[in-house]
């Protein structure tokens, strides 16, 4: 019985140390993860508006006309053309920018 208690104590200490190390890593990684996810979500929301804006700049008509044409001729997917490039940009640039900002300002 005494041997079992002595074996459980080191295991519990090791588990506590592993948990503390994991939480320390998460504290460092969390701002980067939050920055990347928030930037990518923003891109998904803004992409359709940006696509309509680009078509307006190309002289295809007003916002309503461009949107109607895009949906009628190309479908809903046309609003999300170029999304992969925007997501890649956010996954690198915004992740680094927001994560670094949080790390720098908290030290």
C-alpha positions as CSV (number, residue, x, y, z in Angstrom):
1,X,0.0,0.0,0.0
2,X,2.8,2.4,0.9
3,X,4.6,1.5,-2.4
4,X,1.4,2.4,-4.4
5,X,1.2,5.8,-2.7
6,X,4.9,6.5,-3.5
7,X,4.3,5.5,-7.1
8,X,1.2,7.7,-7.5
9,X,2.9,10.8,-6.1
10,X,5.6,11.0,-8.9
11,X,2.9,10.3,-11.5
12,X,0.7,13.1,-10.2
13,X,3.7,15.5,-10.1
14,X,4.6,14.6,-13.7
15,X,1.0,15.1,-14.8
16,X,0.9,18.5,-13.1
17,X,4.2,19.5,-14.7
18,X,3.0,18.5,-18.1
19,X,-0.2,20.4,-17.6
20,X,1.7,23.5,-16.5
21,X,4.0,23.2,-19.5
22,X,1.1,22.9,-21.9
23,X,-0.7,25.9,-20.4
24,X,2.5,27.9,-20.8
25,X,2.8,26.9,-24.4
26,X,-0.9,27.8,-25.0
27,X,-0.4,31.2,-23.4
28,X,2.3,31.9,-26.0
29,X,0.4,30.4,-29.0
30,X,-3.1,31.7,-28.1
31,X,-2.6,35.3,-29.4
32,X,-1.3,33.9,-32.7
33,X,-4.2,31.5,-33.1
34,X,-6.7,34.2,-32.2
35,X,-5.1,36.6,-34.6
36,X,-5.1,34.1,-37.5
37,X,-8.7,32.9,-36.9
38,X,-10.1,36.4,-36.6
39,X,-8.3,37.6,-39.7
40,X,-9.5,34.6,-41.7
41,X,-13.1,35.0,-40.5
42,X,-13.0,38.7,-41.4
43,X,-11.8,37.7,-44.9
44,X,-14.7,35.3,-45.3
45,X,-17.2,37.9,-44.4
46,X,-15.7,40.7,-46.5
47,X,-14.8,38.7,-49.6
48,X,-18.2,39.0,-51.4
49,X,-18.2,42.8,-50.8
50,X,-14.7,43.1,-52.1
51,X,-15.5,41.1,-55.2
52,X,-18.5,43.4,-56.0
53,X,-16.2,46.4,-55.4
54,X,-13.6,45.1,-57.9
55,X,-16.2,44.6,-60.5
56,X,-17.6,48.1,-60.0
57,X,-14.1,49.4,-60.4
58,X,-13.8,47.5,-63.7
59,X,-16.8,49.5,-64.9
60,X,-19.4,46.7,-64.9
61,X,-22.2,48.9,-63.3
62,X,-23.6,49.7,-59.9
63,X,-23.4,47.4,-56.9
64,X,-26.9,46.1,-57.4
65,X,-26.3,45.4,-61.1
66,X,-23.0,43.8,-60.6
67,X,-24.3,41.6,-57.8
68,X,-27.3,40.5,-59.9
69,X,-25.1,39.7,-62.9
70,X,-22.6,37.7,-60.8
71,X,-25.3,35.6,-59.1
72,X,-27.2,35.0,-62.3
73,X,-24.3,34.2,-64.6
74,X,-21.7,32.7,-62.3
75,X,-23.6,31.6,-59.1
76,X,-22.9,32.2,-55.5
77,X,-19.3,30.9,-55.8
78,X,-18.4,33.9,-57.9
79,X,-18.6,36.1,-54.8
80,X,-15.8,34.0,-53.2
81,X,-13.4,33.9,-56.1
82,X,-9.9,34.6,-54.8
83,X,-10.8,33.6,-51.3
84,X,-7.9,31.2,-51.0
85,X,-5.4,34.0,-51.6
86,X,-7.0,36.1,-49.0
87,X,-7.0,33.3,-46.5
88,X,-3.4,32.6,-47.1
89,X,-2.5,36.2,-46.6
90,X,-4.5,36.3,-43.3
91,X,-3.0,33.0,-42.1
92,X,0.5,34.4,-42.4
93,X,0.4,38.2,-42.1
94,X,-2.5,38.7,-39.6
95,X,-1.4,35.8,-37.5
96,X,2.1,37.2,-37.1
97,X,1.0,40.8,-36.7
98,X,-1.7,40.3,-34.1
99,X,0.3,37.6,-32.3
100,X,3.4,39.6,-32.1
101,X,1.5,42.7,-31.0
102,X,0.1,40.8,-28.0
103,X,3.4,39.3,-27.1
104,X,5.3,42.6,-27.3
105,X,2.7,44.7,-25.4
106,X,2.4,42.2,-22.5
107,X,6.2,42.1,-21.7
